[in-house]
Amino acid sequence: MILTIAYFPPVEYFAILAKYSLVYLDASEHYQKQSYRNRCTILSESGPLDLRFPIVHDGTRSITEVKVDYSTPWRRQTEYAIETAYSTSPFFEYYRDELFDILDRAPVTLWELDSRIIAFFCHKIGIPVPAPTPDGVQFEKPLEIHPKHPSNWRGREYWQVFGDRFGFVPGLSVMDLLFNEGPESLCYLK
């Protein structure tokens, strides 16, 4: 199985990682706008909220070479949004510092940032970290989970911080699952 890279990927992405024993991340693809490569969705007190980070537009299209643009305060805004949305969740404080450290280290490329985030969640949930596709090896077309194309995947409901206001909201970043379910996240994904 091959997946495209994603920024704070949705829960569905990790359900796929938990299902297959061997998963690769497509290191040969080109960057696509309006995808999960540099956006995610969390549940805020106002409802679903998209978080994005800017990239440097220098003509580079290879996913491993696209640079993250740190000229705007997006990291501070992202950390504030996550803190505001999840500070009352049962497991947020347990994971907060290590997660924010990934953002604070300012990885140079989109690939580095997204890979580190995916590895963090894999380690915390207890599933194998996917490897980049090996050079020169042909694979089938990668599976792309896209925010503009609704999925048929439906996991069961779990408790969400603002669930009393909005009911259960599917399609959120895996951080929603981990911050609310903690070590039980793996059971949810299987």
HELIX and SHEET records of a PDB file:
HELIX    1   1 VAL A   11  LYS A   19  1                                   9    
HELIX    2   2 TRP A   74  TYR A   86  1                                  13    
HELIX    3   3 PHE A   92  ASP A  104  1                                  13    
HELIX    4   4 LEU A  110  ILE A  125  1                                  16    
HELIX    5   5 GLY A  163  PHE A  166  1                                   4    
HELIX    6   6 VAL A  174  GLU A  181  1                                   8    
HELIX    7   7 GLY A  182  GLU A  184  5                                   3    
HELIX    8   8 SER A  185  LEU A  189  1                                   5    
SHEET    1   A 3 ILE A   2  LEU A   3  0                                        
SHEET    2   A 3 TYR A  24  LEU A  25  1                                        
SHEET    3   A 3 ALA A 131  PRO A 132  1                                        
SHEET    1   B 2 ARG A  39  SER A  44  0                                        
SHEET    2   B 2 GLY A  47  ARG A  52 -1                                        
END                                                                             
